[in-house]
Structures are given as C-alpha cells and as structure tokens.
Amino acid sequence: MKGLFQGVFRGWWLVAAGTGLQFLQTSLLHQSFGAYFAILRDDRGWSKTELSGAAALHQVESAILGPVLGWCLDRFGTRGVVRIGVTLFGGGFMLLAFIDSLLQFYLAFLVAATGASMCGFFPLNFALIHWFERWRARAMATMQLGHALGGLAVPLVAWMLTTYGWRVTAFASGVLVLLVGWPLSGFIRGKPADFGLKVDGDLPAPQAAGAPAAAGDDPDFTAREALRTPAFWLLSLGHGFALFVVMAVNVHAITHIKEGLGYTLEAAALFIMLQTVFQIVGVGIGAWIGDRSNKRLLCALCMVMHMAGLLFLTYATALWMIVAFAVLHGIAWGLRGPFMQAIRADYFGRRAIGMILGLSLMILVIGQVGGPMIAGVMADLSGNYRSGFTTLALLAGLGSVFFLFATKPAQPVRSGR
C-alpha cells in the first residue's frame, strides 16, 4: 500500500474514494429513485403524494441529523461516520426488498437514507475541506464526477427493475453497497496533520502542533459567528431554492416523461442519462475555472439555467425541448453543486465547518422537501406536473437573487486577537 501512495498526495486518494461512494449513492438511490417511483406506483398503487413522502422523509432526516453529524465530524473525524453510513445504506436497501406496506417502505427507505447522509455529500465534502484549500473547488468538482457518473447507470437500474423486479434490484443494490462501499471507506482519512502533511500536499514547515495549515487572512468563524452573517443565510437560501428543482427532477422527472409525455420507462431513463452527460460537462467546467472565478456569480447564473431547463421539460412538445432541459439542468447542477460547500469553506474557514454545514442543512430542507412535495401534491390535484413544475422553476429563478447578494463576510474580530 505504501508503494501505491508514494508520490501521490493522500488527499487525492480521498477524492477518488469519495467519487466511488458518490457514484454508488447516485446510481442506486438519488437519481434512480424516480425509476423506483414509477415502478412502485404501478405495482403497489401508491399515489404520487405518498411516494413523494419518502423523499421528503429523507430530507427531514437529513436536516435533523445535520447539526449532530456536523458536531460529530468536527470532534471525531470522518472515517467512522462514513463506515457506519455505508452499513446502514446497504442494509436499508436489503430491507427494502422485503417490504409489503407503505409504512414498511418508509422505514426501510429511512434506514437507507440515513446511511446515505452519513457516507455521502456532507461528510465527504467536510473531509475535502480539511485536505484542500488552493485546489478546493477542483477537488470537490472532481469528487462530484462520481455523483454525475452515477446518472449514467440509471438506465441499467431501470432495466433491472423491469426485468428482475424491484425486490431483486433493491437487495442486489444493498449487497453491492456493502461489497464496494466498505473498502472505499477505508480511504477516508482524518486531517493532513495526522500524517505529517499540510493542506494541498505542501511540504511541512516547522510550526506549533495544531497550528492552522494555511496562513493569511482566511476567515476562521465559529458556528455562532457564521450564523450572525447575512452570507450564511443567503447562501443557504440560494442552495435550498436550487434544490427545489434538483429534488423534484430526481423524484418526478421520469414519471412526468413516462406519463405526461408518453415515453417508456427505459426512454425516460435515457433522458436522465443525457442530463448526466451534461452534468459531467458542468463538473468539468467547474474543476477548470472554479478556483479562479467568482463562484457566487456562477451560482446565480446556474439558478437561471435550472429555471429554464425545468420549464423546457414542463412544456415539452418536441424532443429538442427535453434535450434542452437535459443540457441546461445538467450543466447547471454539475457546475453549481461542488461550489456550494467550497464557498462556505472560503467564507467561514475550517474551524467549525462541520457544524456550519450541518446547520445549513436545516435551511436546505425547504427545497429538499418542498420540491418533491409541491410537484407531487399539485400533480395529484391537477392530473399533471405543469403547475407544480412551473412553480418550482420560478422559485429557482428567484433563488439567483440570494447568490447575487451573498458577498463574503468580514473576518470576525475577537478580543485578545
């Protein structure tokens, strides 16, 4: 193993492991949930609102768990949390294979979703924030490739669902998570100082134990100080409004394309795969320009693209309009996604970043829950997704304003400094 790591900064191995874990989550859960949604609706007869409740439950769990998870990460590190998460994630999928009621579905999904939260986007980005500074946006964007590439597997999951059924697919997914996710979690490390290294792989210099890895005027906020800044709330609201669209698309897009636009489940999954291709393009753009650009303004632009993409999908009357949705929404998601945590780390520093990220989840839940529920309830009431999707698209457009005003806060001034 030493030979494998020789000459390669350990932080990049963490990026690679995080990419694999993100791939598992996206391919088997996040972007495939829409396929399960369509299959379970046909097989069990559950309504769009009832199935949307599972997605909402996941996000409420994430918001409640966020501050606790952030506190644990700040104090105990990432590796143990991620390993527990992998176990719950895989076990939840295996439980899903044996459910027979809506309540059992919610419980199994909650176990899998809790595991996904503990080994997913939040803890993995927390780890990267401590390993990278100059190359933070590039590292986060690279890891986000796992999330994007996972969408390419959605047609395979859809094929398994239609060929072997949702029970076999769910159980096999759980086994795969445990077999692949557990070894990957072994690459998740603590902090560079634990290995005699510095952030970004710089050569260590003589300094007091525990001294900050980066010098200069970088902000070093406590969670309480961050909460007092407008930037914390504006970034969280902007991120939350983006998730109105992201979560609604993940849960409902396949059903809308299948029922509303008249395509097969497999064809709908291919459109999601096309979206993923352009998400990868967005991730690549972010990795290229993220560390030398104004992330805040790019995020505002992405919000407009989210809005336009969802409107194209909502009112699609031709193939090119669905393609336009895939291009706009995919690029916006891939470009904006990695910037969300990178901006927070740029603004608030690493001192209490776990708690800061965890507290922000309590605001993000507005979009995480609201997106699927608004789309699902309004679709059940009206018979189609037009009113719900239009509402969510306009909310995303409004969200661009939050990013425009989310300027970097002044560094906190404390007595005795």
N, C-alpha and C positions, 0 to 999 in steps of 0.2 A: 504493500500500500504506500510505503514511503516513496518508492520509485515513481508511483503514479502521480503523487502530489508534487514531486520535485520540480521546481521551476515554475509552478502554476500557483498563483495566489489562491489561498483557500476560499476566499470569498466567491471566486468564480465557480468552484465546485458546489458551493451552496446555491448559487444561481442555477446550476444545472439540475440539482436535486429538486429545487423549488419548481423549476419548469416541468419536471416529471410529475410532481404532485398536483400542480395546476392542471396538467393535461388530464389526469385521472378524474379530477373533480368536474371539469368542464364537459368532458366527453361522456361521462357516466351519469352526471346529475344535472348541472346547471343548464346546459343547452339541450340535453336530452329529456328534460322534464316535460317539455312541450310534446314530445312523442309519447311519453307515458300518459300525459294528459289526454291526448286524443284516443289512445287505446283503452284506457280505463273508463273514459266517458262512454265508449261503445260497449265495453264488456260489462261494466258494473252499473251503468245508467246514472252515474252521479252527475250533478249539474256543474256548469262552469263555475258558479259561485262556490260550491262545495269543494271542488278541486283547487280553486284559487286559494281557498283557506289554508291548504297545506303549504303553499308558497308563502303566504302571509305568516303562518306559524313559524316558518324557518326564520323569517326576518325579525319577528318579535323576539324569538330565542336569541338571535344574534345581537340584537340591541341590548337585551337584558344581560347577556353573557359578556358583552363588550368591556365594560369597566372592570369587571372581575378578572377577565382574561388579560386586560392591559396591566392590571396590578400584578398578576402572577408573572407575566413576561418581564416586567421591569425588575422584579425581585428574584425570580428563579430561572430565568432564561427560557429558551425556545424549544430545545430538543425534546424534553419530557412531555411538554404540552402537545407537540406535534405527534409524538408516538401514541399518546392516549387518543388523539383525534383520529389517527389512521385506524385504530382498532374500532372505535365507535362508528366511523364512516363505513367500513366494510361490514361490521356486524349489523348495522341498520339496514343495509341492502339485503342481507341474508334474511332478516326478519320480514322484510317487505314481501319476500317470496311466499310467505305463509299467511298473509292477512286475508280476512274474509268480510270485514266491515269497514265503514268509513272511519270509525274511531281507531281501529287497529292500523289502518293506513296512516292516520295522523301520527300515532305513536311511533310506528316504525320509521316514518319519514323524519320525525323529530330526532330520533336517535342518529340517523344518518346525517341530518343537517347539523346537529351539534358537533358531531365528529368533523364534518367538513369545515365548520367555523374554527375548530381547534387546530386543523392542519392546513388551513387554506390561506387566502389572500392576506388577512390581518397579521397572523404570526410570521408568515414568510416575509412580508414587507418589513415588519419590525426587525427581523434578523438582518435584512439587507441594509437597513438604515444604519445599523451599527458597523457594518463592514465596508460601506462605501460613502464617499462624500463628493469628491470631484466627479466620479463616474456613477453617481446615484441614479440619475434618470436612465442612463444606459443599462445599468444592472437591472433596474425594475422593469424596463421595457423588454429586456431580453427574457426575463422570467415570465413576463406576460405572454410571450410566444407560446408557452405551454397552454395558457388559457385560450389563446386564439387557435392553436393547432387542434385543441380538443374538439372544436366545432367541426373539423373535417371528419371526425369519427361518428357524427350524428347519423349520417345515412346508414352506417354499419349497425348502429344501435337500433335504428328504425327497422332495418331488415331483420335483425334478430327478434325484435318484438312481434313482427308479423309472421315470421317463420316458426319460431320456437315458443312464442308466448311471453307475457310479461313476467311470469313467475320464474321461468328458467333464466331469462335475461337478468332479472334482479339478483338471483342467487349467484350466477356466474360473475356478475359485476362485483359483488361483495368479496368473492374469492380472489378476484384479480386485484382489488384494492389491497387486500392483506398481503398477497404474494409480492406485489411490486412496491406498494407504499411503505411497508415496514423497512426494507433495505434502504430506500431513498431517505427515510427519516434519519438514518444514521449519519448522513452527510450534513445535517443541520447542526451547526456549531454555535457556541456562545458568542464571545466577542473577540476581536483580533488580539487584544491584550492578553487573553488567556493562552495564546500560543506565541507570545513574544513578538507579535506583529503590530503594525499600525494600520489605520484605515487606508483603503485603496491599495494596500500592498507596499506602501512606502517603507523604506528601511528604518528600523527602530533607532531612535535617538535617546541619549541618556535623559531621563526625566523621572520625576517622583511617581511612585506607584499610584495608579488610579487617576493620573492627570489626564485632561482631555486629549483626545487623539489629534485634534485639529486646533490650531491656534487662530487668533484673529478675533473679529467682532461678530462671530456667529452667534445667533440668539441661543439662549440657554434658559428656556422658560420652565417653570413648574406648571403642573396641570391647572392650578388655580389662576396663575398669571395668564395662561393662554385663554382661559375662559373669559377673562376680562377684556380681551381684544376683539374688535369687530371682525378681524380676519378669521378667527376661529369659527364664528357663526356664519359668516358669508361663504367661506369655503365649504362648510358642512351643508349649508342650504343648497349651494350650487351642485355639489356632489349628489345630494339627495334628489334634486329635481332631474338630474341626468338619469338616476335610477328609476324614475317613473317610466321612462321609455325602455331602458335596458331590461328591467324585470318583466314588464308587460310583454315585450317581444319574446323573451325566453319562455314565458309560460303560455302565451296565446298565439304567437305568430303562426305556428304550424297548424293549429286548429282553424285560424282565420283563412289561411291559404287553402286548407282542405275543404272546409265547409262553405266559406264565403266566396272563394274564388274558383272552386271546383277542381282543384288538383288532387292527385293521390297523395297518400302519406309519404311515400318514397320521394315523389317530386317535391313536396314541401320541404322535406329534409335536405334535398339538394340545394334549394334556395338558401337554407340556413348555412349549408356548406359554402356557398358562394359568398354569403355575408362574412363567413370566417376567413376566406381568402383575402378579402379586403381589410378585415381586421388585422391580419398579419401585415398587410401593407402599411396600415396605420402604426402598428407597433414598430416596424422598421423605420418609418419616418421619425417616430418619437425617439428611438435609440440614436438616430443620426443627429438630430437637432436639439434634443431635449436639454442637454447640459449647456447649451449656448444660446438659448432662446428664452423669450418671455412665456413661461408655461401658463401663466394666468390668462393671457390674451388668446393663446392657442385653445385653452379650455373653453373660453367664451365662444370662439368660432365653432368648436365641436358641438356645442349645445344647439347652435343653429342647424348644423348638419343632422343631428339627432331628430330635430323637429321636422325638417324637410324629408328625411328618409321615412319616418313613420307616416307622414301624410301621403307620400307616394304609395306605400303599402296599403294604407287605408282605402284609398280611392282608385286602386289599380284596375284598369280596364284593358291593359295590354301587358305583354311580357316585359317590355322595356321598363315599365314603371316598377315592377318587382325587382328588376336588376338595379334600377336607380336606388331603391331602398337598400339593397344589399351593399352597394358601393358607399353610399353616404353614411348609413348607420355603422357599417363595418369599419370604415376608416376612422370615424369619429370615436367609436368605442376603443379601438386599438391605440389611437393617438392619445386620447384623454385619460384612459384608465390608469396607466403607470404614473401619470403626473399627480394623481390625487394624493398619494402618500408622500411623493417626493416634495411637493410644495409644502406640505405640513412640516416635513423634516427641515426644509430650507428655512421656513419661517420660525419654527419653535425649537429647533435643535434636538439633541438626543437625550437630554437629562431625564425627561418624564414622557418620552414619546409614546410608550406603551399605553399609559393612562390617557394621554391626549387622543390617541387613535381610538381607544375604547370608548371614551366619552362621545366622540364624534359619531359613533355608530348609533347612539340614541337619537340622533337627529336624522341620520341617513334612513332610519326605519320609515320615515314619512314616505319616501319614494319607493323603498323596497316593498312595503306593504301596500301602499296606495296604488302603485302601478298595476299589479295583478288584480287587486280587488276592484278598482274602478273599472277596468276593462271587463272583468268577469261579470260583475253585477249589472253594468249597463248593457252588456251583450244579452244576458238573460232577460232583461226587461224589454229590450228593443228588438231582439232577434238577430242582431248583427253587431259587429265591433266598431261601426263607424263613429258613433257618438263618443264612445269611451276612448278610442284611439285618438280622435281629434282633440279631445280634452287634454290627454296626456302630451300630445305633440306641442300644444300651445304652452303647457306648463314648462316643457323643456326649453322652449324659446325664451320664456320669462327667466329661466334659470341662468341664461347667459349674463343677465344684469348683475347677478350676485358675483360672478367671477370678475366682471369689469371693475367692481368696487372693492374687491378683496386684496388690497395692497398690503405689502409687507409691514408688519408692526414694528414699532421702535423696540430696541432691546430693553428688557426690564432693568430698572435702576433699583438697586437694593442698598440699604445702609450697610456700611462695613466693606463695600467692594472697592 
